[in-house]
Amino acid sequence: MVKRSSKRSEKKARNNASKRYSPKGYSDQNEFLYDMRQAFSVDITADEANRNAALEDSLFVAGEQWDDTIKQRRIREKKPVLTINRLPAFIGQLVGNRRMNETQIRVTPDVGGTKPAAQLRQGIIRSIEKTSRADRAYNNAFQNSTICGIGNFGVTIDYAFDDVFERDARIYTIPNPLAVVWDANSVEPTGADAERCFVIEEVDKDDFDKVYPDAATGDLEYDSGISQNFGDGWYEEGKIRVVHYWEMQYEERTLVLMRNGDVNDVTDMSSNELREIFPNIVLDETTGEPYMRKSLRSKAVCHICTGKQILEGPIELPIKRLPVFRVPGWEIDTAYNRQRFGVVRFAKDPQRMHNYWRSVIVEKLMLTPKAPWVASAEAVEGRENQWRNAHLSNDTLLIYNGSAGQVPTRTEPAQLESALIQEASMASQDMKDVTNIHEAALGMTSNEVSGKAILARQKVGEIGSVIYLDNLDMAIEECGKVLNDLIPVLYDTHRVVKVIDVDEFGTEQERLAVINGEVEEEPDITVGKYSVTVHTGPSQVTRRLEAAEGMLNMVNAMPQFMQVAAPEIVEAQDWPGAGKIAKRLRKQLGLADPEDMTPEEQQAAQAAAQAAQREQQMKDAAFAAELAEKQAKTVEMNARAAKARAEIQKMVMDTIIDLQRLQNETDRVELDAIEVAARIESIDIQDGATVIGIARQILEMETTPPPGMQQMLTSQGVPNV
């Protein structure tokens, strides 16, 4: 259960024995222990019926499935007493389904909280779970809840290492489902409202004396100062009951509200001191007094003790509930009490009937080879043993006394009644109906043919067991809340912690983080409030297999997908050396992670990167030079084009002047001056076709152009007419 250091426990025991520590509110230890024993008796008596039934369920699953009277009678009659225990298969179906999934504790920021600090808290809780092997505690509690209706696990604190003062939280397993006695007035499934509980350890006296050599171990029944009613069970021969007695304690505090919304604890402060220390308090508009209210601060306090002495304590944790978590199965409140049971309780009778009928079937079959002979006494006189042992002999000759007259005859062997087989089958079916786990869920062939029908039947069984999974999730969520409350207490200094992050594929990645520093990269995780929720889904292995299968399906549908994500696809496969192949692919594609490279490979990669950078710089410089050269050529070409346009414009203007002169010299040209001006304005000197158009107009005048004009037109490509 809870591991304790022998030296530390021995030292605390001696200190308690010497100082005779008295808990707060009690005059001495005896008064405290009397109340503790009385509370223990009340709580264990209130749950006695459920505890006895749970013990019977556990023994039944372990194989004690026959009534003692019937079993002894059949043994005396030399009849088979078979135990065909089918219950582990049903329990294994539920427990296996749970182990294929996992519950993740998630932390989100609340008032005054930040997302980086919430992620760190979440990573610390995952690290606590990993270090504590919390999955064992969760699975053990779940298994016990399915078998006998209740399971438990707890949280404790211990030093992080043997040579440091820093403390860490730990989640521990409570293997015995009846090792925890809960407050009789608690009604919450997880025990969140319990005011006390007892975690029991039955310790051998020799081991007890090694850990607590100075502790008193006298028998309470012979202690005149203690009532005999509370001595039962605390001390037995060779065994001593040690309990971890957890109880909630409350301290009244006074809170005051500040103008910025903060709330401060001002217990035991006078009004003047309050105004001096907190000048920005909110004042009541009516009375002018500070706006205050009373509150209760809770803490869980543990004393480790026997029935007669406190061995260790007090151990105080500033949390809102007891650090022990209850995982129940079915719970039904009747008019008289609360009934609690698991999946085994109502499957016991079908299992008993199944054992009985199978034993009777075997009994009948055993009689089959012993078919009796019917003969007169005279016919077998002197030969009785030969006929009795005929079924064991290989002799083919059987002799009888012929003078007797009657020949011995053999009767038909005992026939196996079909009703026996039918009853055994009915008992087997009753077990499936009671547990709601049928052939499809157990991997047996049934009337379901298609895969969809099989999955639907399996789904029915899973839905029927959701109550067990949901109760475990509630307990894990409560555990997460306690760990979240302990983080500001245990991780309140500037230190390095190990956190575990989970990516979108469910892969865990461990890293070291610095917390409570003065820079932004070292967030203070003690400031603000945070909320805790849980999420249940496939485990990391299951998600990895599903991801690998989905990737292969994508490759079959889209072969080009392999070219895009080849390293990730290979890495997701469950092959020997898949990781090495993925690394080689990344190196080949130039996507290798520097952390996966050797120092030589990192140097080579850096040199290659530098060479590639220099080559790229040279390419950039050559491109810039080429661009500058092209820009210069463009400027030169633009200049030449401007010069050409100017020459063409001059030639056009000269042509127009010649046309005007020609108009004045000849009477056959009837061009209006206004029309000529309009044509001149419409001339686009940038268009080489305009010159040809002018030439055609001149030719249409049916006159001989000037010699210079014909030469100019010839240079522009106009044929000589």
Disulfide bonds with the S-S distance in Angstrom:
none
